[in-house]
Amino acid sequence: MDSRRLSPIDHIDSTLLDAFVQNALPDLLAPLQRTLVERLPHPCRLAAIWLGDNATRITASVDSMGRRKTPGENELSHVIDSPTLHQCLSRNAVVRSPAMTDPLVRWVAEDTCEPLLCLPLIRNAERLGALMIMQRAGFETPEAKLTELASWAPLMASLLVHEIDAIHGLFGAVRFARDFTLMRDTETGQHQLRIGGYAGLLAQVMGSANGLDDGFAQEIALYAPLHDIGKIGIPDEILLKPGKFDDAERERMKAHVTNGAALIDRLVEDFRLEGNPRVNALRAVVAWHHEYIDGSGYPEGRAGDQIPLETRIITVADIFDALTNVRAYKQRWSLDEAFELLQSMAGKQLDKECVQAFVSERKQITEIWGHYAANGA
């Protein structure tokens, strides 16, 4: 997609989606790699060559071993720099035995592998990149075996595109739900935008501390704005009430959690996302973001490890944002007061490590708060 034609929020979404897919590629390539091992006498690995800037620039190579490389400033950077890639994509055809004299092929294969096939990855006429199949260097694959490989490898590429398409479907569904909520209630929508920033930053810190890859933080940044989606079913006289809730109103407001979980279930069903493992984290964010680690939260009274890390992150960010912004029923707390309350809840209602990480990033958290305050969110 050409980023020059996108609005600022569309550009953020496009960048996030691209990073989201790239981080998912190792998991998507893993089962295909197992097939490769079964079919080839000297298998090495698979690599997806990923494109950007309207499919003209090479942005990364991601392989089945989980390694991601990006071209350096003095290396190849465009499709036309690679005869193999240019032929593969311009003709939408398989290239057999790509030459190691091609700088892209040499960059992807390195010294450990030799290329066998390069196949186009195309989704709805959009050129995503290419799939390169390689064997161990120094070995030869019989011509008959190479012909057999060329016959079934396009199916492998199609399966990879299908999985990428499922990610696009999930992203589109999440974006639709987010934008719908933004239209429903301005404050809830602005809360969505802010919490995405806080939760994304906290997820980077917690993900690093727990040995998780960048994809974890990107999932949290994507899902965080949907945590309150159930509020679209709350009547205005309750949602926008300027004073405190009575008992019945409080229970009605708390129902936004179960309503939200039901909406996510419907979204998964309508967009046919049942087989996508990433929807489990999305549902956890929506269904349990008011659960506390001491079991005092709602709606299920979950405690401790029953609450996933992604949900604990959302809860910390959610409380901080609720405290530091004006609501119909309360004035804004100072940042000092908000951080003090979070620290008082650490190890009780809130995950202690999450709170410590959040406080440790106070400078950046304050910058995020200031950014949204200055821009009316």
C-alpha positions in Angstrom: 0.0 0.0 0.0 1.3 3.5 -0.9 1.8 5.3 2.4 1.8 8.7 0.6 -2.0 8.4 0.1 -2.8 7.5 3.6 -4.2 9.7 6.4 -2.0 9.7 9.6 -4.1 7.1 11.4 -4.3 5.0 8.2 -0.5 5.2 7.9 -0.1 4.0 11.5 -2.5 1.1 10.8 -0.6 0.2 7.6 2.7 0.2 9.4 1.4 -1.8 12.3 -0.2 -4.4 10.0 3.0 -4.7 8.1 5.1 -5.3 11.2 2.4 -7.6 12.6 2.6 -9.8 9.5 6.4 -9.8 9.4 6.6 -10.9 13.1 4.1 -13.7 12.3 6.1 -15.0 9.4 8.4 -17.4 11.3 5.4 -19.2 12.8 3.7 -19.3 9.4 6.9 -20.7 7.8 7.5 -23.4 10.4 5.0 -26.0 9.2 6.0 -25.4 5.6 9.6 -26.0 6.7 8.6 -29.4 8.1 7.1 -30.3 4.8 10.3 -29.3 3.1 12.3 -31.6 5.4 10.0 -34.5 4.4 10.2 -33.9 0.7 13.8 -32.8 -0.1 17.0 -34.9 0.3 19.1 -31.9 1.5 16.7 -29.3 2.8 18.0 -26.1 4.3 15.3 -23.5 5.0 12.6 -21.2 3.7 12.7 -17.5 3.5 10.0 -14.9 2.8 11.3 -11.8 1.0 9.0 -8.9 2.1 8.2 -5.8 0.1 7.1 -2.3 1.0 6.5 1.1 -0.7 3.9 -0.1 -3.1 5.8 -3.4 -3.7 8.9 -1.7 -5.1 11.3 -1.8 -2.1 12.7 -4.9 -0.4 12.1 -4.3 3.3 13.1 -7.7 4.9 14.0 -11.3 4.7 12.3 -13.5 7.3 13.2 -17.2 7.4 11.9 -20.4 8.9 14.5 -20.2 11.7 13.0 -17.0 13.0 15.7 -14.7 11.7 14.8 -11.3 10.2 17.2 -9.3 8.1 16.8 -5.9 6.6 18.9 -4.5 3.8 21.7 -2.1 4.8 22.1 1.3 3.3 24.7 0.1 0.8 22.9 -3.2 0.0 20.2 -4.0 -2.5 16.9 -2.2 -1.7 14.6 -2.4 -4.7 13.0 -5.1 -6.7 14.7 -4.0 -9.8 18.1 -4.7 -8.1 17.3 -8.4 -8.2 16.9 -10.1 -11.6 15.4 -13.1 -9.9 12.8 -11.2 -7.9 11.9 -8.9 -10.8 11.3 -11.9 -13.1 9.4 -13.8 -10.4 7.0 -10.9 -9.7 6.7 -9.3 -13.1 5.8 -12.7 -14.7 4.1 -14.1 -11.6 6.1 -17.2 -12.2 8.4 -19.7 -10.4 12.1 -19.1 -11.0 14.1 -22.3 -10.9 17.7 -22.5 -9.6 18.1 -18.7 -9.0 21.7 -17.6 -9.7 24.0 -16.9 -6.7 25.3 -13.9 -8.8 22.0 -12.2 -8.0 22.7 -10.0 -4.9 19.3 -10.7 -3.4 19.7 -14.5 -3.7 23.2 -14.3 -2.3 22.0 -12.1 0.6 19.1 -14.5 1.5 21.0 -17.8 1.0 24.2 -16.7 2.6 27.0 -19.2 2.6 25.1 -22.1 4.1 22.4 -22.6 1.5 21.8 -22.8 -2.2 18.5 -21.6 -3.8 16.2 -24.0 -5.6 13.1 -22.0 -6.3 11.8 -18.5 -5.9 8.0 -18.2 -5.9 5.8 -15.1 -6.0 3.6 -14.2 -3.0 0.6 -12.4 -4.3 -2.6 -11.6 -2.4 -5.6 -10.3 -4.4 -3.3 -8.9 -7.1 -1.1 -7.2 -4.4 2.6 -8.3 -4.6 3.6 -9.1 -1.1 7.0 -10.5 -1.9 8.5 -13.9 -2.7 9.2 -17.3 -1.1 12.6 -18.8 -1.6 13.2 -22.5 -1.1 16.8 -23.5 -0.4 18.9 -26.6 0.2 22.2 -27.1 2.0 25.2 -25.7 0.2 27.5 -28.3 -1.5 24.7 -30.8 -2.3 22.8 -31.4 -5.4 19.1 -32.2 -5.9 18.3 -34.5 -8.9 16.5 -32.8 -11.8 13.5 -35.1 -11.3 13.3 -34.1 -7.7 13.5 -30.4 -8.6 10.7 -30.9 -11.1 8.6 -32.5 -8.5 9.4 -29.7 -6.1 8.4 -27.1 -8.7 5.0 -28.9 -9.1 4.0 -28.7 -5.4 5.9 -25.6 -4.2 3.2 -23.2 -5.5 0.7 -24.8 -3.1 3.2 -24.1 -0.3 3.3 -20.4 -1.4 -0.5 -20.4 -1.6 -0.9 -21.7 1.9 1.5 -19.0 3.2 -0.6 -16.3 1.4 -3.8 -17.8 2.9 -2.3 -17.5 6.4 -1.2 -13.9 5.7 -4.7 -13.2 4.4 -6.2 -14.5 7.7 -4.0 -11.9 9.6 -5.3 -9.2 7.3 -8.8 -10.4 8.1 -8.2 -10.2 11.8 -6.6 -6.8 11.5 -9.5 -5.5 9.4 -12.1 -6.8 11.9 -10.3 -5.2 14.8 -10.0 -1.9 13.0 -13.6 -2.0 12.1 -14.6 -2.6 15.7 -12.3 0.1 16.9 -13.5 2.7 14.5 -17.1 1.8 15.2 -16.5 2.4 18.9 -14.8 5.7 18.2 -17.9 6.9 16.4 -20.2 5.7 19.2 -18.7 7.8 22.0 -16.0 10.4 21.7 -14.5 9.9 25.2 -14.5 6.1 24.8 -12.8 6.5 21.4 -10.2 8.9 22.7 -9.6 6.5 25.6 -8.9 3.8 23.1 -6.2 5.8 21.3 -4.4 6.7 24.5 -4.5 3.2 26.0 -3.0 1.8 22.8 0.0 4.1 23.4 0.5 3.2 27.0 -0.1 -0.5 26.6 2.1 -0.8 23.6 5.0 0.8 25.5 4.4 -1.4 28.6 4.2 -4.5 26.4 7.6 -3.7 24.8 9.1 -3.6 28.3 7.3 -6.7 29.6 7.8 -8.6 26.4 11.6 -8.0 26.6 11.7 -9.0 30.3 9.8 -12.3 29.5 11.8 -13.2 26.4 8.9 -12.5 24.0 9.5 -11.2 20.5 8.4 -7.8 19.1 5.2 -9.4 17.8 3.9 -9.5 21.4 4.0 -5.7 21.8 2.4 -5.2 18.4 -0.5 -7.5 19.2 -1.1 -5.6 22.5 -1.0 -2.3 20.6 -3.5 -3.6 18.1 -5.9 -5.2 20.7 -5.7 -2.6 23.5 -8.1 -0.1 21.9 -10.8 -2.8 21.8 -10.8 -3.6 25.5 -13.9 -1.4 26.1 -15.8 -2.4 22.9 -18.7 -3.6 25.1 -19.5 0.0 26.0 -21.3 0.5 22.7 -24.2 -1.5 24.3 -24.4 0.8 27.3 -27.2 3.4 27.2 -26.1 7.0 27.0 -27.9 7.9 30.2 -25.5 5.6 32.1 -22.4 5.9 29.9 -22.5 9.7 30.0 -23.9 10.2 33.5 -22.2 13.1 35.2 -22.6 11.8 38.7 -21.9 8.5 40.6 -23.8 5.3 39.6 -26.4 3.7 41.8 -26.1 0.0 42.3 -28.2 -0.9 39.3 -26.3 1.4 37.0 -23.0 0.1 38.3 -24.0 -3.4 37.5 -25.2 -2.3 34.0 -21.9 -0.6 33.4 -19.9 -3.7 34.5 -21.8 -5.7 31.9 -19.8 -4.0 29.2 -17.1 -6.7 29.8 -19.4 -9.6 29.1 -21.0 -7.7 26.3 -17.6 -7.0 24.8 -16.6 -10.7 25.0 -19.8 -11.6 23.2 -19.1 -9.0 20.5 -15.6 -10.4 20.0 -17.0 -13.9 19.7 -19.5 -12.6 17.0 -16.7 -10.8 15.2 -14.6 -14.0 15.1 -17.5 -15.9 13.8 -18.6 -13.4 11.2 -15.0 -12.9 9.9 -14.3 -16.6 10.0 -11.3 -16.2 12.3 -11.9 -19.3 14.5 -8.7 -21.0 13.4 -6.5 -17.9 14.0 -4.6 -18.5 17.3 -4.1 -14.7 17.8 -7.8 -14.2 18.6 -7.3 -15.8 22.0 -5.2 -12.9 23.1 -7.8 -10.5 21.7 -10.6 -12.1 23.7 -8.5 -12.2 26.9 -7.9 -8.5 26.6 -11.6 -7.7 26.2 -13.1 -10.3 28.7 -10.7 -10.0 31.6 -9.3 -6.4 31.7 -11.3 -5.8 35.0 -9.9 -8.9 36.7 -7.5 -8.3 39.6 -4.7 -10.7 40.6 -6.1 -11.0 44.1 -9.4 -12.3 42.7 -11.4 -9.2 43.6 -12.1 -8.2 40.0 -15.0 -9.0 37.7 -16.8 -10.7 35.9 -15.2 -14.1 36.7 -13.1 -13.3 39.8 -9.9 -14.7 38.1 -6.7 -14.5 40.1 -3.0 -14.8 39.7 -1.8 -16.8 36.6 -5.4 -17.2 35.5 -5.0 -13.7 34.1 -2.7 -13.6 31.0 0.1 -11.2 30.8 -1.5 -9.3 28.0 -4.5 -8.7 30.1 -2.5 -7.5 33.1 -0.8 -5.0 30.9 -4.1 -3.6 29.6 -5.4 -3.3 33.2 -2.5 -1.1 34.4 -2.7 1.1 31.3 -6.5 1.3 31.6 -6.5 2.4 35.3 -3.8 5.0 34.6 -5.7 6.5 31.7 -9.0 6.6 33.7 -7.3 8.4 36.5 -5.5 11.0 34.4 -8.3 12.2 32.3 -11.6 13.9 32.9 -14.7 11.7 32.9 -18.3 12.6 33.2 -18.3 11.6 36.9 -14.8 12.8 38.0 -12.0 15.3 37.6 -8.6 14.5 36.3 -6.0 13.2 38.8 -2.4 14.5 38.6 0.2 12.2 37.1 1.9 12.0 40.5 -1.4 10.9 42.2 -2.0 8.3 39.4 1.5 6.8 39.7 1.2 6.6 43.5 -2.1 4.8 43.3 -0.8 2.2 40.8 2.2 1.6 43.2 -0.2 1.1 46.1 -2.1 -1.5 44.0 1.0 -3.4 42.9 1.1 -7.0 44.1 -2.5 -6.7 45.3 -4.9 -5.9 42.5 -2.3 -5.3 39.9 0.7 -7.3 38.6 3.7 -6.0 40.5 6.1 -6.4 37.6 3.8 -4.6 35.2 3.4 -1.7 37.6 7.2 -1.5 38.2 7.8 -1.5 34.5 5.1 1.2 33.9 6.7 3.4 36.6 10.2 2.9 35.2 8.9 4.3 31.9 7.4 7.4 33.5 9.2 9.8 31.2 7.8 8.2 28.0 4.4 7.6 29.6 4.3 11.3 30.4 5.3 12.2 26.8 2.5 10.0 25.5 0.0 11.6 27.9 1.2 15.1 26.8 1.0 14.2 23.1 -2.7 13.1 23.4 -3.6 16.0 25.7 -2.1 18.5 23.1 -4.0 16.8 20.3 -7.4 16.8 22.0 -7.4 13.1 22.9 
